[in-house]
Amino acid sequence: MCTHTPKCPSADSPDREAAHVVAAHPEQGWSLLCNAVVLFEDTGELLPDGRIVAPHRPVLALV
């Protein structure tokens, strides 16, 4: 449960990646956020209910 003020976004929120990191393991390529989302270095996510979010790196505009 989030004890931050203001509260971190929930795992179902579109801005869920803005939650605070509670455990970081850069050597393994993942971090646990306070909303129970596991965020991977390739920007993929594992949500608390087991759903996955595919990597979603921003696409650079070609100029």
C-alpha positions in Angstrom: 0.0 0.0 0.0 1.3 3.4 -0.9 2.2 5.7 1.9 3.5 8.6 -0.3 1.8 12.0 -0.4 0.3 12.5 -2.9 -0.6 8.8 -3.4 1.1 7.0 -6.3 -1.0 6.1 -9.3 -2.6 2.7 -9.2 -1.5 -0.2 -11.3 -4.6 0.4 -13.5 -3.9 4.0 -14.1 -2.4 5.1 -17.4 0.5 6.9 -15.5 1.3 3.8 -13.4 5.0 4.2 -14.2 5.1 7.4 -12.1 4.9 5.4 -8.9 7.9 5.3 -6.6 10.5 2.6 -6.9 10.6 0.4 -3.8 13.1 -2.2 -5.0 15.5 -1.7 -7.9 17.6 -4.5 -9.5 19.3 -2.8 -12.4 21.7 -5.8 -12.7 18.7 -7.9 -13.5 16.9 -5.3 -15.5 13.8 -4.7 -13.4 12.3 -2.5 -10.6 9.3 -3.0 -8.3 7.1 0.1 -8.0 5.0 0.9 -4.9 1.8 0.1 -6.9 3.1 -3.5 -7.3 4.0 -3.1 -10.9 7.3 -4.7 -12.1 8.9 -2.4 -14.6 11.5 -3.9 -16.9 14.4 -1.9 -18.5 13.0 -2.5 -22.0 9.8 -0.6 -20.7 7.7 -3.7 -20.5 5.6 -4.2 -17.4 4.1 -7.0 -15.3 0.9 -5.9 -13.6 -0.1 -7.2 -10.2 -3.0 -9.2 -11.7 -0.5 -11.1 -14.1 -1.3 -9.0 -17.2 1.7 -7.9 -19.3 2.3 -4.7 -21.0 4.6 -4.9 -24.0 7.6 -2.7 -24.3 6.5 0.8 -25.4 9.5 2.9 -26.2 8.7 6.3 -27.7 9.0 6.5 -31.4 11.3 9.3 -32.6 9.9 11.6 -35.3 11.9 11.5 -38.5 12.7 15.1 -39.5 
